[in-house]
């Protein structure tokens, strides 16, 4: 019998853990959305979107021209001078009992000067 197969204790435990993780995995049905005025100095907000399997925590990742904006981890983002002309997007990481999934938001247009 193959090691790690469902016929062994280790195989049954691995299959059980995989099934448990799949049952907890948050599934996004409505994408997160960025709202707000796309002008330097204004604040953008990111919705969580809609998820099944009731996530118990959310984390936020903001991006400028597709590059992660380190340190920006809140559901809001205040546009700074370096954002002028850039396109802002974001991702929401939903976690349920230690199992996480990511959903991407819409992108803004080019950010206008103040």
Buried (B, 14 or more C-beta within 10 A) or exposed (E): EEEEEEEEEEBEEBEEEEEEEEEBBBEBEEEBBBEBEBEBEBEBEBBBBEBEBEBEEBBBBBBBEEEEBEEBEEBEBEBBEEBBEBBBBBBBBBBBBEBBBEBBBEBBEEBBEE
